[in-house]
Amino acid sequence: MPIKNITPLGYVELASGAKAIYPMNDIFLNYTFEDATYWEALRLAVNLLIDAYKQQKPDTKVKLIEGNIKVRTQFRHLLDSDEKTTFRDQDIKVTEDEDASTYVGGVATI
């Protein structure tokens, strides 16, 4: 059940107007990693998590991200673009090289 009368932390100005930001929004991650300049920082953060997981579960098949990556976020959907649907499976999707390795992050999947 949604909570009513919540005060936003602030607003981000988009081309379509102001967007209210609430504590549980993922807009900062989406905004940051939409820019390829920050993809290596994302790789580092994900690899740190994977490495920590591998230390707890040495038999896991999860591997570090070492190849070339592409990142896709939901940020464009906040810009009131022609794309009217949002992702149903992730907030940020990292795809490595050509081998179909995909890493998905989101509140529901972490």
C-alpha positions in Angstrom: 0.0 0.0 0.0 1.5 3.3 -1.0 2.3 5.9 1.7 0.6 9.2 1.1 1.8 12.7 1.8 5.6 11.9 1.6 7.9 14.8 1.2 10.4 14.3 -1.6 14.1 14.8 -0.9 14.3 17.2 -3.8 13.7 17.5 -7.5 15.7 16.7 -10.7 15.0 19.0 -13.6 14.4 17.0 -16.8 13.4 18.2 -20.2 9.8 17.1 -19.4 9.8 19.1 -16.1 10.7 18.5 -12.5 10.8 14.9 -11.2 10.4 14.4 -7.4 13.1 12.2 -5.8 12.1 10.0 -2.9 14.5 7.9 -0.7 13.9 4.7 -2.5 14.2 6.0 -6.1 17.0 4.5 -8.2 17.3 7.6 -10.3 20.8 8.4 -9.2 22.1 5.0 -10.3 20.2 5.2 -13.5 21.4 8.8 -14.2 25.0 8.0 -13.4 25.4 4.8 -15.3 23.6 6.0 -18.4 27.0 7.8 -19.1 29.6 5.3 -20.4 32.2 7.4 -18.5 31.1 5.6 -15.3 30.9 2.1 -16.6 34.3 1.1 -15.2 33.1 2.3 -11.7 30.1 0.1 -12.1 32.2 -2.9 -13.1 34.4 -2.3 -10.0 31.4 -2.2 -7.7 29.8 -5.3 -9.2 33.1 -7.2 -9.1 33.7 -6.3 -5.4 30.2 -7.8 -4.7 30.9 -10.9 -6.8 34.3 -11.4 -5.1 32.8 -11.2 -1.7 30.0 -13.7 -2.7 32.6 -16.1 -4.1 34.5 -16.0 -0.8 31.3 -17.1 1.0 30.3 -19.6 -1.8 33.5 -20.9 -3.4 31.5 -23.4 -5.5 29.5 -20.7 -7.3 29.6 -20.4 -11.1 29.4 -16.6 -11.0 32.5 -15.0 -12.6 34.0 -11.6 -12.4 33.2 -9.2 -15.2 36.5 -8.9 -17.2 35.6 -8.3 -20.8 34.1 -5.3 -22.6 30.8 -4.2 -21.2 27.7 -2.4 -22.3 25.3 -0.9 -19.8 21.6 -0.2 -20.2 19.6 1.8 -17.7 16.0 2.9 -17.4 17.0 6.6 -17.4 15.6 7.3 -20.9 12.1 6.4 -19.6 12.3 9.3 -17.2 12.9 11.7 -20.1 9.4 11.3 -21.6 10.8 9.8 -24.8 9.1 7.8 -27.5 9.8 4.6 -25.5 6.8 4.3 -23.3 7.6 1.0 -21.6 10.0 0.4 -18.8 12.2 -2.6 -18.2 10.5 -5.4 -16.3 13.6 -7.3 -15.4 16.2 -4.8 -14.2 17.2 -1.3 -13.2 20.7 -1.6 -14.7 21.7 -4.3 -17.1 25.4 -5.0 -17.8 26.2 -7.2 -20.8 29.8 -8.5 -21.2 31.4 -9.0 -24.6 29.6 -11.2 -27.1 29.1 -14.2 -24.9 25.7 -13.3 -23.5 26.9 -12.9 -19.9 24.4 -10.5 -18.3 24.3 -9.0 -14.9 21.1 -7.5 -13.6 20.6 -5.3 -10.6 17.5 -4.1 -8.8 15.8 -3.9 -5.5 13.9 -7.1 -6.2 16.9 -9.1 -7.4 19.5 -8.2 -4.8 
